[in-house]
């Protein structure tokens, strides 16, 4: 049981390289269900999006409607395409999503978050591409509550001198 300092040092050196992102991605297993889909949830403001992605032709269905019908503004559709464009997977996955709560902008943000998470579950190696762009982080900004003695959260009532 008497180990020399040389063997202890080599044992420590072997552990030194562990924990890097590249090794973590290699260890992670894809989370795919029996139908070959990856599932994830995303949140933004008060919106909650549930997303299933599977290999396909790039069709996006939200609450049973086409992407162009549900999100009429091009900016919101661009938000949904961001994770696919960054990972060079545009047109390779079909997306089926249900989203509720908040407005259209919050829902688009929740969908972008969920799609990004689902992509990392389907292909764990994509995490290194999406993480630096902040697509895997839930945006913590929510509406500030109204305070008593104020008209809104910070807006005071109009001051009258007389």
N, C-alpha and C positions, 0 to 999 in steps of 0.2 A: 504494500500500500504506500510505500515511500516513492512519491513521484518527484522527478527532478524538475527544477524550475523551467527547463526547456520545454517539457511536455505540457506544463501548465500554461505557458505562454502560447503554444500552438493551439491549445484548446480554447483559449480566450480569443485568439485571432480568428478562429473558425466562427465564433459567435459574433464577431465585430461587424461583419457584412450583413447580418440578418436584419430584417425589418425595413428594407428599402422598398420603394413602391413597385419596382419591377418584379421583385420576388413575390410581393403580395399579390400582384395581378396574376402571376403564374400559379399561385396556390389556390386562388378563388375559383370556385366551380360555378358554371352558369345555373341560374334558377329558372328552369323551364318546366311548365306543367305537361300533362299527358297529351294535350292538343298541340304542343310545340310553341306555346305562347309564353311571354314573360309579362308579369303583372307588377304594377307599381302605383303608388298614390303620390299625388303632389298637392301642395297647398300654397296659396297666395291670398293675402287679405282674409276674407271669409269664404273663399272658394275652395272646394275640395274636388280634385279630379282623380278618377280611377281609370287606369289605362292598361290595355292589353295590346302587346305588339307581337306580330308574327311575320315571317318572311312573305313578301307579296310584291305588288306592283306600285306601292306608295299611296294607296287609298286611305284617306283619313275620314272616319265617321265619328261624329260627336252627337250624343243623345239621339241617335238614329237619323241624323241629317248629315249631308255632305259638309265638308269644311268651308266651301265657298258660300253656302247658304247660311251656316251658323255664324261665321265670322265674315261679315261683308267688307270690313275695312282691311286693306292689304297689309297694314302694319301688324295686325293681330295674326294674320296667316303667316307673315314672315317670322313672328316669334315661334310659331309651332315648327317651322322648317329649320330653325337654328341648330338644334342638336343633330339633325341629319346632315346638314351642310358641313358642320365642323368635323364630323366623323366620316365624311365622304360616303354616307349611306342613303343619299337621297333616292327615292323611288325603289328602295329595296325592302321596306317594311310596310305592312298594312297596320293601321292604328284604329282600334275600337275604343272609344272613351265615353264615360259618363261624367258629367260635371254639374255641380250644383252650388248655389250660394254666390254672393257678391255680384259684380257686374261683368260685362264682357272682358274688360281689361284684366281684372283679377282672375277670371276663368282662363284666359289665354296664358297668363303667367303660371297658373296651377298646372295647366296641360303641358307647358314647356318643362316644368320641373318633373312631372310624372314621366314624360317621354324620355327625358335624360336618364332618370333612374332606371326605367325599364330597359333602355339600351345597355346600361352597365350590368344589369342582371342577365341580359341575353349574351353579351360579349364583355366579360370583365376587363379585358384589355383596353376598352374605350374609356375607362375611368380616368386614365392619365391625360386624355385629350379634353374631356368635359370639365374636370375639376378646376383647372386654371382659369376657365372662363366663367366660373361661378354658377354653372347650370345645375349643380348637384346640391347647392345650398338653398335652404328655404329662406325666402325673403321675410325677415321678421317684422317689417313695418306694417302696422295695423292702424286703424282709425283711433285717434285719441278720444277719450271719453269727455262728455260735457261736464263742466264744473258748475256747482251752484253759485249764484251771484253773477253768472256770465251768460251771454246770449248763446255762445257756442263753447267749444273747448277753451279758446283763449280770447275770443272777441268779447269786449265789454259792451254794455249798453251805452247808447249815445248820451254824452254828458250835456246837461242843460244847466247853464249858469243861473237862470231865473225861472 
